[in-house]
Amino acid sequence: MDNKKMLDTAIEMLQQLSIGDIETVQIDNTNYDDDSVRFTVDVMYPAKDDK
């Protein structure tokens, strides 16, 4: 899968999330010397208040 398609897919999925519930979003794309690719999307939610 090419980088643009991966990013488009991530954006499509992120658009389905409730923005008010999200603390941060981090997207990383790494191309390695052996032509392998690492693509990660981390969505962080704030800790729930158990009170």
VEXDREN-2710 file (C-alpha; in Angstrom, 1 decimal):
% VEXDREN-2710
k/r/px/py/pz
1/MET/0.0/0.0/0.0
2/ASP/1.5/3.4/-0.9
3/ASN/1.9/6.2/1.6
4/LYS/-1.0/8.3/0.3
5/LYS/-3.4/5.5/0.5
6/MET/-2.3/4.7/4.0
7/LEU/-2.7/8.3/5.1
8/ASP/-6.1/8.6/3.4
9/THR/-7.3/5.4/5.2
10/ALA/-6.1/6.8/8.5
11/ILE/-7.8/10.1/8.0
12/GLU/-11.1/8.3/7.0
13/MET/-10.9/6.2/10.3
14/LEU/-10.0/9.3/12.4
15/GLN/-13.0/11.2/11.0
16/GLN/-15.2/8.6/12.7
17/LEU/-13.9/9.4/16.2
18/SER/-15.5/11.8/18.6
19/ILE/-13.0/14.7/18.7
20/GLY/-14.2/15.7/22.2
21/ASP/-13.0/12.4/23.6
22/ILE/-9.5/12.5/22.1
23/GLU/-6.4/13.9/23.9
24/THR/-3.8/13.6/21.1
25/VAL/-3.3/11.9/17.7
26/GLN/0.2/11.0/16.4
27/ILE/0.8/9.7/12.9
28/ASP/4.3/8.3/12.0
29/ASN/5.5/7.0/8.6
30/THR/9.0/5.5/8.4
31/ASN/10.6/4.2/5.3
32/TYR/13.5/1.9/6.0
33/ASP/16.6/1.1/3.9
34/ASP/15.3/-2.4/3.0
35/ASP/12.2/-0.7/1.4
36/SER/9.9/-1.8/4.3
37/VAL/7.5/0.8/5.7
38/ARG/6.2/1.4/9.1
39/PHE/3.0/3.4/9.4
40/THR/1.4/4.0/12.8
41/VAL/-1.5/6.0/14.1
42/ASP/-1.7/6.5/17.9
43/VAL/-4.9/7.9/19.4
44/MET/-4.6/8.9/23.1
45/TYR/-7.6/9.3/25.3
46/PRO/-7.5/11.1/28.6
47/ALA/-7.7/8.9/31.7
48/LYS/-11.2/8.2/32.9
49/ASP/-12.2/9.7/36.2
50/ASP/-13.3/6.7/38.4
51/LYS/-14.8/8.9/41.1
END
